[in-house]
Amino acid sequence: MAPVQTAAGATRPIPTSPTGLGTSAARLTELLRPRTPSSVPASVPPRAAAPAQAARGRTLPDLYCPPHLRDDPALGEEVNERLVRWAGQVGIYAGQAEKFRAANYGRLLMLTHPDTDDPDRLLAAARCMAAEFAVDDYFCDEAAAGQHPERLGPQLMLAQSAIDPAQLPSGARESYERAMREQPVLNALRRSVEDLGRYASGSQVNRLRQEIAGLFLGMDCEAGWRIGGSPPPVWEYLANRQMNSFLPCLALVDAIGGYELPANVYGRPDVRRATLQAALASVLLNDVYSMHKEGGADGVEYNLPTVIAAEQGCSLDDAVRRSADLHNELMHSFEAAAAALTLTGDPLLTRYLGGLWAWLGGNKEWHASSPRYNQ
């Protein structure tokens, strides 16, 4: 795959074989080749096959996912330290710097974007991701704890306004700008998107805004469920989780890689379908790993295993296995869709699909090791 012309040393193509640790993993081109149904592997690749140990001693079932393509601890540490300093500057996670550092988001960005060695580009994505996580940790966790869930909608409206600034008349502008500066989460959101503009085109930044709007809509939906006091049916939860997913992170794979998938290609129905399959799979993996972390008011919890257990009357262990089955089905569907799309011969689309595949593998590796999900 020919490299995209960018600043010297900033980016490189997704490698056709892994680099660094884990070089025994299957080649990316092999993973994206067209497959017959009988040739799709029934289990995860060798490096991902061993069941992971979740918090509280629960053994997780096999989660089909590619192996991560590179592991560069020094690069991850550099990005992480820069991110911790930035969080202090914008005011998020005040008094929690060591906990924030231990989550090691810099490692997540290093793992999920193996086509760039540029810490500045990785930091740009890390800022956006940390700001989005802060919305969850500050606004949504407060609602989940039963502390005025009706306030979540207005908070998310202001969060969206932070990344797509309101153009207000002069009489209201001063109060609006003061709120954007003084509320740490809003400040982080605004500055992260502004900083991203150094590496992303206007079209790519606007794409991110649209995906974040869907994320916030999904978050707001949970507040409605909590006010109602009962879990949603599984199908409704899954429809919501597709929006409330890592889709904003996946939307940046080309910008951070130093190229641009044209908007008319990104929005094509077949490309959109594959992207959404990857996004939903990524967050169902998160659901399995984050079970110990997420609890709702009055015992109402919203992750896939607990929703399945409530609807189907099964044990939580059975619900975890069924959640893994749904994740694996989506991963196989994405793999098949990506393989078919590569046959179009579009080099940017092929690189984008490889970027999604690499992101999924890095995401699993981080979830398996981050203190955020393993205590």
C-alpha positions as a LaTeX table, in Angstrom:
\begin{tabular}{lrrr}
\hline
Residue & $x$ (\AA) & $y$ (\AA) & $z$ (\AA) \\
\hline
Met1 & 0.00 & 0.00 & 0.00 \\
Ala2 & 1.58 & 3.29 & $-1.04$ \\
Pro3 & 2.09 & 5.88 & 1.71 \\
Val4 & 0.03 & 9.07 & 1.68 \\
Gln5 & 2.19 & 12.17 & 1.32 \\
Thr6 & 2.32 & 13.98 & 4.66 \\
Ala7 & 4.90 & 15.78 & 6.76 \\
Ala8 & 8.12 & 13.83 & 6.96 \\
Gly9 & 8.03 & 11.20 & 9.66 \\
Ala10 & 4.48 & 12.04 & 10.71 \\
Thr11 & 2.57 & 9.10 & 9.36 \\
Arg12 & 2.96 & 5.79 & 7.65 \\
Pro13 & 0.54 & 3.30 & 6.14 \\
Ile14 & $-1.07$ & 0.65 & 8.29 \\
Pro15 & 1.58 & $-2.08$ & 8.08 \\
Thr16 & 0.64 & $-5.16$ & 6.10 \\
Ser17 & 2.25 & $-7.17$ & 8.86 \\
Pro18 & 2.52 & $-6.23$ & 12.54 \\
Thr19 & 5.57 & $-4.39$ & 13.86 \\
Gly20 & 7.05 & $-4.36$ & 17.34 \\
Leu21 & 5.60 & $-6.80$ & 19.84 \\
Gly22 & 3.14 & $-9.38$ & 18.59 \\
Thr23 & 4.77 & $-9.99$ & 15.22 \\
Ser24 & 3.42 & $-13.53$ & 15.12 \\
Ala25 & $-0.09$ & $-12.17$ & 14.50 \\
Ala26 & $-1.75$ & $-12.71$ & 11.14 \\
Arg27 & $-1.03$ & $-10.20$ & 8.37 \\
Leu28 & $-3.62$ & $-7.45$ & 8.04 \\
Thr29 & $-4.05$ & $-8.10$ & 4.33 \\
Glu30 & $-4.80$ & $-11.73$ & 5.12 \\
Leu31 & $-7.37$ & $-10.69$ & 7.70 \\
Leu32 & $-9.12$ & $-8.47$ & 5.14 \\
Arg33 & $-9.06$ & $-10.89$ & 2.21 \\
Pro34 & $-12.42$ & $-12.15$ & 0.88 \\
Arg35 & $-13.54$ & $-15.21$ & 2.82 \\
Thr36 & $-16.05$ & $-17.94$ & 2.23 \\
Pro37 & $-18.28$ & $-18.62$ & 5.22 \\
Ser38 & $-16.43$ & $-21.84$ & 5.97 \\
Ser39 & $-13.06$ & $-20.07$ & 6.02 \\
Val40 & $-14.01$ & $-17.45$ & 8.61 \\
Pro41 & $-12.21$ & $-18.54$ & 11.79 \\
Ala42 & $-14.49$ & $-19.71$ & 14.55 \\
Ser43 & $-12.33$ & $-18.29$ & 17.30 \\
Val44 & $-10.12$ & $-15.32$ & 17.91 \\
Pro45 & $-6.60$ & $-15.08$ & 16.45 \\
Pro46 & $-3.87$ & $-16.72$ & 18.55 \\
Arg47 & $-2.81$ & $-13.65$ & 20.55 \\
Ala48 & $-6.40$ & $-12.85$ & 21.47 \\
Ala49 & $-7.61$ & $-16.37$ & 22.19 \\
Ala50 & $-6.88$ & $-16.66$ & 25.89 \\
Pro51 & $-9.86$ & $-15.60$ & 28.03 \\
Ala52 & $-9.20$ & $-12.40$ & 29.93 \\
Gln53 & $-9.65$ & $-12.02$ & 33.65 \\
Ala54 & $-12.26$ & $-9.39$ & 34.48 \\
Ala55 & $-12.46$ & $-7.54$ & 37.74 \\
Arg56 & $-14.11$ & $-9.37$ & 40.65 \\
Gly57 & $-12.66$ & $-12.64$ & 39.42 \\
Arg58 & $-15.02$ & $-13.28$ & 36.50 \\
Thr59 & $-13.37$ & $-14.97$ & 33.51 \\
Leu60 & $-14.43$ & $-13.38$ & 30.25 \\
Pro61 & $-15.40$ & $-15.52$ & 27.25 \\
Asp62 & $-13.48$ & $-15.36$ & 23.99 \\
Leu63 & $-13.98$ & $-12.07$ & 22.19 \\
Tyr64 & $-13.14$ & $-12.30$ & 18.49 \\
Cys65 & $-10.84$ & $-9.43$ & 17.67 \\
Pro66 & $-7.64$ & $-8.80$ & 15.72 \\
Pro67 & $-4.38$ & $-8.60$ & 17.63 \\
His68 & $-2.89$ & $-5.16$ & 18.13 \\
Leu69 & $-0.39$ & $-4.24$ & 15.43 \\
Arg70 & 2.25 & $-2.44$ & 17.48 \\
Asp71 & 3.21 & $-1.86$ & 21.05 \\
Asp72 & 5.52 & 1.09 & 21.66 \\
Pro73 & 5.47 & 1.76 & 25.43 \\
Ala74 & 7.72 & 4.83 & 25.15 \\
Leu75 & 5.43 & 6.48 & 22.60 \\
Gly76 & 2.35 & 5.63 & 24.65 \\
Glu77 & 3.95 & 7.04 & 27.79 \\
Glu78 & 4.91 & 10.28 & 26.04 \\
Val79 & 1.37 & 10.81 & 24.77 \\
Asn80 & $-0.06$ & 9.92 & 28.17 \\
Glu81 & 2.10 & 12.42 & 30.05 \\
Arg82 & 1.23 & 15.18 & 27.58 \\
Leu83 & $-2.44$ & 14.32 & 27.97 \\
Val84 & $-2.26$ & 14.46 & 31.77 \\
Arg85 & $-0.71$ & 17.94 & 31.54 \\
Trp86 & $-3.41$ & 19.06 & 29.11 \\
Ala87 & $-6.17$ & 17.74 & 31.38 \\
Gly88 & $-4.73$ & 19.86 & 34.18 \\
Gln89 & $-4.71$ & 22.91 & 31.93 \\
Val90 & $-8.38$ & 22.58 & 30.94 \\
Gly91 & $-9.50$ & 21.53 & 34.43 \\
Ile92 & $-10.87$ & 18.01 & 33.95 \\
Tyr93 & $-10.10$ & 15.32 & 36.52 \\
Ala94 & $-8.89$ & 17.90 & 39.02 \\
Gly95 & $-7.57$ & 16.11 & 42.09 \\
Gln96 & $-7.57$ & 12.81 & 40.16 \\
Ala97 & $-4.39$ & 13.25 & 38.13 \\
Glu98 & $-2.82$ & 9.98 & 39.25 \\
Lys99 & $-5.98$ & 7.99 & 38.56 \\
Phe100 & $-6.24$ & 9.67 & 35.15 \\
Arg101 & $-2.58$ & 8.91 & 34.44 \\
Ala102 & $-3.05$ & 5.27 & 35.48 \\
Ala103 & $-5.90$ & 4.80 & 32.98 \\
Asn104 & $-3.18$ & 5.27 & 30.35 \\
Tyr105 & $-5.15$ & 6.80 & 27.50 \\
Gly106 & $-1.87$ & 7.53 & 25.79 \\
Arg107 & $-1.35$ & 3.80 & 25.46 \\
Leu108 & $-4.85$ & 3.46 & 23.99 \\
Leu109 & $-4.05$ & 5.99 & 21.27 \\
Met110 & $-0.66$ & 4.39 & 20.56 \\
Leu111 & $-2.35$ & 0.99 & 20.19 \\
Thr112 & $-5.31$ & 2.13 & 18.09 \\
His113 & $-3.44$ & 4.32 & 15.57 \\
Pro114 & $-0.44$ & 2.25 & 14.44 \\
Asp115 & $-0.07$ & 4.20 & 11.18 \\
Thr116 & 1.50 & 7.24 & 12.87 \\
Asp117 & 4.47 & 7.64 & 15.17 \\
Asp118 & 3.81 & 11.38 & 15.65 \\
Pro119 & 2.98 & 12.06 & 19.32 \\
Asp120 & 1.36 & 15.39 & 18.40 \\
Arg121 & $-1.17$ & 13.67 & 16.13 \\
Leu122 & $-1.87$ & 11.00 & 18.72 \\
Leu123 & $-2.30$ & 13.69 & 21.36 \\
Ala124 & $-4.86$ & 15.49 & 19.18 \\
Ala125 & $-7.01$ & 12.35 & 19.15 \\
Ala126 & $-6.33$ & 11.72 & 22.85 \\
Arg127 & $-7.63$ & 15.17 & 23.77 \\
Cys128 & $-10.90$ & 14.58 & 21.92 \\
Met129 & $-11.32$ & 11.15 & 23.49 \\
Ala130 & $-10.51$ & 12.37 & 27.01 \\
Ala131 & $-13.03$ & 15.20 & 26.68 \\
Glu132 & $-15.70$ & 12.74 & 25.54 \\
Phe133 & $-14.86$ & 10.39 & 28.43 \\
Ala134 & $-15.14$ & 13.37 & 30.78 \\
Val135 & $-18.73$ & 13.94 & 29.63 \\
Asp136 & $-19.46$ & 10.35 & 30.62 \\
Asp137 & $-17.56$ & 10.50 & 33.91 \\
Tyr138 & $-18.93$ & 13.87 & 35.05 \\
Phe139 & $-22.39$ & 14.27 & 33.54 \\
Cys140 & $-23.59$ & 10.72 & 32.87 \\
Asp141 & $-22.20$ & 9.11 & 36.03 \\
Glu142 & $-23.93$ & 11.79 & 38.08 \\
Ala143 & $-27.23$ & 10.98 & 36.37 \\
Ala144 & $-26.59$ & 7.25 & 36.79 \\
Ala145 & $-26.14$ & 7.76 & 40.53 \\
Gly146 & $-29.62$ & 9.24 & 40.70 \\
Gln147 & $-28.44$ & 12.82 & 41.09 \\
His148 & $-30.97$ & 14.69 & 38.97 \\
Pro149 & $-30.95$ & 12.66 & 35.73 \\
Glu150 & $-33.32$ & 15.25 & 34.27 \\
Arg151 & $-30.37$ & 17.65 & 34.11 \\
Leu152 & $-28.41$ & 15.45 & 31.72 \\
Gly153 & $-30.20$ & 16.68 & 28.58 \\
Pro154 & $-29.35$ & 20.37 & 29.16 \\
Gln155 & $-25.77$ & 19.43 & 30.07 \\
Leu156 & $-25.35$ & 17.46 & 26.85 \\
Met157 & $-26.87$ & 20.30 & 24.85 \\
Leu158 & $-24.19$ & 22.62 & 26.19 \\
Ala159 & $-21.54$ & 19.96 & 25.52 \\
Gln160 & $-22.58$ & 19.84 & 21.87 \\
Ser161 & $-22.55$ & 23.62 & 21.76 \\
Ala162 & $-18.97$ & 23.55 & 23.01 \\
Ile163 & $-17.81$ & 21.66 & 19.92 \\
Asp164 & $-20.13$ & 23.51 & 17.52 \\
Pro165 & $-20.14$ & 27.00 & 19.06 \\
Ala166 & $-23.40$ & 28.89 & 19.25 \\
Gln167 & $-23.43$ & 32.18 & 17.37 \\
Leu168 & $-25.30$ & 34.36 & 19.83 \\
Pro169 & $-26.27$ & 38.03 & 19.80 \\
Ser170 & $-24.03$ & 40.32 & 21.82 \\
Gly171 & $-26.31$ & 40.45 & 24.87 \\
Ala172 & $-26.02$ & 36.70 & 25.49 \\
Arg173 & $-22.53$ & 36.10 & 24.18 \\
Glu174 & $-20.59$ & 37.06 & 27.31 \\
Ser175 & $-22.51$ & 34.71 & 29.62 \\
Tyr176 & $-22.21$ & 31.88 & 27.09 \\
Glu177 & $-18.46$ & 32.31 & 26.64 \\
Arg178 & $-17.91$ & 32.51 & 30.39 \\
Ala179 & $-19.76$ & 29.20 & 30.87 \\
Met180 & $-17.65$ & 27.58 & 28.16 \\
Arg181 & $-14.43$ & 28.73 & 29.87 \\
Glu182 & $-15.36$ & 28.02 & 33.47 \\
Gln183 & $-16.98$ & 24.57 & 33.17 \\
Pro184 & $-14.02$ & 22.15 & 32.80 \\
Val185 & $-15.80$ & 19.58 & 30.61 \\
Leu186 & $-17.10$ & 22.23 & 28.23 \\
Asn187 & $-13.67$ & 23.86 & 28.13 \\
Ala188 & $-12.04$ & 20.51 & 27.32 \\
Leu189 & $-14.51$ & 19.75 & 24.54 \\
Arg190 & $-14.09$ & 23.13 & 22.88 \\
Arg191 & $-10.31$ & 23.17 & 23.05 \\
Ser192 & $-9.94$ & 19.56 & 21.91 \\
Val193 & $-11.89$ & 20.20 & 18.71 \\
Glu194 & $-10.09$ & 23.48 & 18.10 \\
Asp195 & $-6.72$ & 21.72 & 18.48 \\
Leu196 & $-7.81$ & 18.92 & 16.15 \\
Gly197 & $-8.11$ & 21.48 & 13.34 \\
Arg198 & $-4.31$ & 21.44 & 13.02 \\
Tyr199 & $-4.48$ & 17.89 & 11.66 \\
Ala200 & $-7.99$ & 17.48 & 10.26 \\
Ser201 & $-9.76$ & 19.20 & 7.39 \\
Gly202 & $-12.97$ & 21.14 & 7.92 \\
Ser203 & $-14.89$ & 18.18 & 6.55 \\
Gln204 & $-13.22$ & 15.77 & 8.98 \\
Val205 & $-13.87$ & 18.07 & 11.96 \\
Asn206 & $-17.51$ & 18.42 & 10.92 \\
Arg207 & $-17.75$ & 14.64 & 10.64 \\
Leu208 & $-16.55$ & 14.39 & 14.23 \\
Arg209 & $-19.13$ & 16.94 & 15.38 \\
Gln210 & $-21.91$ & 14.90 & 13.81 \\
Glu211 & $-20.72$ & 11.64 & 15.36 \\
Ile212 & $-20.43$ & 13.28 & 18.78 \\
Ala213 & $-24.00$ & 14.60 & 18.43 \\
Gly214 & $-25.14$ & 11.00 & 18.05 \\
Leu215 & $-23.04$ & 10.01 & 21.06 \\
Phe216 & $-24.71$ & 12.64 & 23.22 \\
Leu217 & $-28.16$ & 11.62 & 21.99 \\
Gly218 & $-27.42$ & 8.06 & 23.08 \\
Met219 & $-26.22$ & 9.26 & 26.48 \\
Asp220 & $-29.37$ & 11.31 & 26.97 \\
Cys221 & $-31.53$ & 8.29 & 26.17 \\
Glu222 & $-30.11$ & 6.49 & 29.20 \\
Ala223 & $-31.36$ & 9.27 & 31.45 \\
Gly224 & $-34.87$ & 8.61 & 30.16 \\
Trp225 & $-34.54$ & 4.93 & 31.00 \\
Arg226 & $-33.32$ & 5.78 & 34.49 \\
Ile227 & $-36.19$ & 8.17 & 35.14 \\
Gly228 & $-38.52$ & 5.38 & 34.04 \\
Gly229 & $-36.73$ & 2.99 & 36.39 \\
Ser230 & $-36.66$ & $-0.09$ & 34.18 \\
Pro231 & $-34.20$ & $-1.54$ & 31.66 \\
Pro232 & $-34.93$ & $-1.29$ & 27.93 \\
Pro233 & $-35.46$ & $-4.34$ & 25.72 \\
Val234 & $-32.24$ & $-5.72$ & 24.27 \\
Trp235 & $-32.98$ & $-4.54$ & 20.72 \\
Glu236 & $-33.58$ & $-0.98$ & 21.92 \\
Tyr237 & $-30.45$ & $-1.01$ & 24.03 \\
Leu238 & $-28.38$ & $-2.16$ & 21.04 \\
Ala239 & $-29.85$ & 0.54 & 18.79 \\
Asn240 & $-28.91$ & 3.12 & 21.40 \\
Arg241 & $-25.46$ & 1.64 & 21.98 \\
Gln242 & $-24.59$ & 2.05 & 18.32 \\
Met243 & $-24.82$ & 5.80 & 18.87 \\
Asn244 & $-23.36$ & 5.75 & 22.37 \\
Ser245 & $-20.19$ & 4.05 & 21.17 \\
Phe246 & $-16.60$ & 4.68 & 20.13 \\
Leu247 & $-17.82$ & 5.99 & 16.78 \\
Pro248 & $-16.31$ & 9.48 & 17.33 \\
Cys249 & $-12.93$ & 7.83 & 17.95 \\
Leu250 & $-13.22$ & 5.66 & 14.84 \\
Ala251 & $-14.18$ & 8.76 & 12.83 \\
Leu252 & $-10.64$ & 10.08 & 13.32 \\
Val253 & $-8.63$ & 7.16 & 11.93 \\
Asp254 & $-7.92$ & 8.94 & 8.64 \\
Ala255 & $-7.22$ & 12.38 & 10.12 \\
Ile256 & $-4.75$ & 10.98 & 12.62 \\
Gly257 & $-3.26$ & 8.77 & 9.91 \\
Gly258 & $-2.57$ & 11.85 & 7.78 \\
Tyr259 & $-5.02$ & 11.31 & 4.92 \\
Glu260 & $-8.70$ & 11.95 & 4.23 \\
Leu261 & $-11.44$ & 9.56 & 3.21 \\
Pro262 & $-13.74$ & 11.78 & 1.10 \\
Ala263 & $-17.07$ & 12.64 & 2.67 \\
Asn264 & $-19.01$ & 11.07 & $-0.20$ \\
Val265 & $-17.17$ & 7.76 & 0.43 \\
Tyr266 & $-17.47$ & 7.92 & 4.23 \\
Gly267 & $-21.21$ & 8.44 & 3.84 \\
Arg268 & $-21.82$ & 5.68 & 1.30 \\
Pro269 & $-24.36$ & 3.17 & 2.65 \\
Asp270 & $-22.01$ & 0.19 & 2.33 \\
Val271 & $-19.12$ & 2.03 & 3.99 \\
Arg272 & $-21.42$ & 3.41 & 6.68 \\
Arg273 & $-22.72$ & $-0.08$ & 7.39 \\
Ala274 & $-19.22$ & $-1.42$ & 7.94 \\
Thr275 & $-18.25$ & 1.55 & 10.12 \\
Leu276 & $-21.30$ & 1.13 & 12.33 \\
Gln277 & $-20.67$ & $-2.60$ & 12.70 \\
Ala278 & $-17.16$ & $-1.84$ & 13.91 \\
Ala279 & $-18.40$ & 0.88 & 16.26 \\
Leu280 & $-21.07$ & $-1.30$ & 17.87 \\
Ala281 & $-18.68$ & $-4.23$ & 18.24 \\
Ser282 & $-16.10$ & $-1.98$ & 19.90 \\
Val283 & $-18.51$ & $-0.77$ & 22.54 \\
Leu284 & $-20.03$ & $-4.20$ & 23.24 \\
Leu285 & $-16.50$ & $-5.28$ & 24.11 \\
Asn286 & $-16.44$ & $-2.29$ & 26.45 \\
Asp287 & $-19.72$ & $-3.43$ & 28.00 \\
Val288 & $-18.23$ & $-6.78$ & 28.94 \\
Tyr289 & $-15.07$ & $-5.25$ & 30.40 \\
Ser290 & $-16.80$ & $-2.37$ & 32.21 \\
Met291 & $-19.46$ & $-4.37$ & 34.06 \\
His292 & $-17.73$ & $-3.90$ & 37.40 \\
Lys293 & $-17.52$ & $-0.12$ & 36.87 \\
Glu294 & $-21.01$ & 0.78 & 35.70 \\
Gly295 & $-23.86$ & 0.68 & 38.14 \\
Gly296 & $-27.12$ & 2.56 & 38.03 \\
Ala297 & $-29.34$ & 4.17 & 40.60 \\
Asp298 & $-31.41$ & 1.72 & 42.67 \\
Gly299 & $-29.62$ & $-1.23$ & 41.06 \\
Val300 & $-30.58$ & $-0.32$ & 37.50 \\
Glu301 & $-27.54$ & $-0.98$ & 35.33 \\
Tyr302 & $-27.20$ & $-0.35$ & 31.63 \\
Asn303 & $-24.71$ & $-2.59$ & 29.94 \\
Leu304 & $-25.48$ & $-5.43$ & 27.57 \\
Pro305 & $-25.04$ & $-8.35$ & 30.01 \\
Thr306 & $-27.35$ & $-6.87$ & 32.63 \\
Val307 & $-29.97$ & $-5.92$ & 30.02 \\
Ile308 & $-29.84$ & $-9.45$ & 28.57 \\
Ala309 & $-30.11$ & $-10.98$ & 32.05 \\
Ala310 & $-33.14$ & $-8.84$ & 32.87 \\
Glu311 & $-34.96$ & $-9.62$ & 29.61 \\
Gln312 & $-34.09$ & $-13.30$ & 29.27 \\
Gly313 & $-34.07$ & $-14.29$ & 32.93 \\
Cys314 & $-30.65$ & $-15.89$ & 32.72 \\
Ser315 & $-27.66$ & $-15.71$ & 35.04 \\
Leu316 & $-25.17$ & $-12.90$ & 34.63 \\
Asp317 & $-22.51$ & $-15.39$ & 33.51 \\
Asp318 & $-24.82$ & $-16.67$ & 30.76 \\
Ala319 & $-25.60$ & $-13.07$ & 29.79 \\
Val320 & $-21.90$ & $-12.33$ & 29.48 \\
Arg321 & $-21.46$ & $-15.29$ & 27.13 \\
Arg322 & $-24.44$ & $-14.17$ & 25.05 \\
Ser323 & $-23.02$ & $-10.64$ & 24.92 \\
Ala324 & $-19.74$ & $-12.06$ & 23.64 \\
Asp325 & $-21.63$ & $-13.98$ & 20.96 \\
Leu326 & $-23.29$ & $-10.77$ & 19.75 \\
His327 & $-19.93$ & $-9.00$ & 19.72 \\
Asn328 & $-18.35$ & $-11.82$ & 17.74 \\
Glu329 & $-21.19$ & $-11.88$ & 15.21 \\
Leu330 & $-20.70$ & $-8.16$ & 14.57 \\
Met331 & $-16.94$ & $-8.61$ & 14.23 \\
His332 & $-17.36$ & $-11.36$ & 11.62 \\
Ser333 & $-19.91$ & $-9.21$ & 9.77 \\
Phe334 & $-17.51$ & $-6.26$ & 9.74 \\
Glu335 & $-14.65$ & $-8.46$ & 8.60 \\
Ala336 & $-16.70$ & $-9.78$ & 5.68 \\
Ala337 & $-17.98$ & $-6.30$ & 4.76 \\
Ala338 & $-14.48$ & $-4.83$ & 4.85 \\
Ala339 & $-13.09$ & $-7.62$ & 2.70 \\
Ala340 & $-15.80$ & $-7.02$ & 0.09 \\
Leu341 & $-15.20$ & $-3.27$ & 0.10 \\
Thr342 & $-11.48$ & $-3.69$ & $-0.53$ \\
Leu343 & $-12.36$ & $-5.27$ & $-3.87$ \\
Thr344 & $-13.36$ & $-1.82$ & $-5.15$ \\
Gly345 & $-9.65$ & $-1.04$ & $-5.45$ \\
Asp346 & $-9.97$ & 2.37 & $-3.75$ \\
Pro347 & $-6.65$ & 2.80 & $-1.87$ \\
Leu348 & $-8.00$ & 5.37 & 0.59 \\
Leu349 & $-11.01$ & 3.22 & 1.43 \\
Thr350 & $-8.78$ & 0.18 & 1.88 \\
Arg351 & $-6.52$ & 2.14 & 4.20 \\
Tyr352 & $-9.52$ & 3.42 & 6.16 \\
Leu353 & $-10.89$ & $-0.10$ & 6.61 \\
Gly354 & $-7.47$ & $-1.29$ & 7.71 \\
Gly355 & $-7.43$ & 1.60 & 10.17 \\
Leu356 & $-10.74$ & 0.47 & 11.65 \\
Trp357 & $-9.47$ & $-3.10$ & 11.94 \\
Ala358 & $-6.29$ & $-1.91$ & 13.66 \\
Trp359 & $-8.31$ & 0.33 & 15.99 \\
Leu360 & $-10.45$ & $-2.62$ & 17.11 \\
Gly361 & $-7.39$ & $-4.69$ & 17.95 \\
Gly362 & $-5.74$ & $-1.88$ & 19.89 \\
Asn363 & $-8.98$ & $-1.18$ & 21.74 \\
Lys364 & $-9.22$ & $-4.77$ & 22.97 \\
Glu365 & $-5.61$ & $-4.79$ & 24.14 \\
Trp366 & $-6.15$ & $-1.58$ & 26.11 \\
His367 & $-9.37$ & $-2.78$ & 27.71 \\
Ala368 & $-7.61$ & $-5.95$ & 28.81 \\
Ser369 & $-4.92$ & $-3.98$ & 30.66 \\
Ser370 & $-6.20$ & $-0.52$ & 31.67 \\
Pro371 & $-6.92$ & 0.08 & 35.37 \\
Arg372 & $-10.11$ & 1.86 & 34.24 \\
Tyr373 & $-11.60$ & $-1.59$ & 33.63 \\
Asn374 & $-9.32$ & $-3.86$ & 35.66 \\
Gln375 & $-9.06$ & $-3.04$ & 39.35 \\
\hline
\end{tabular}
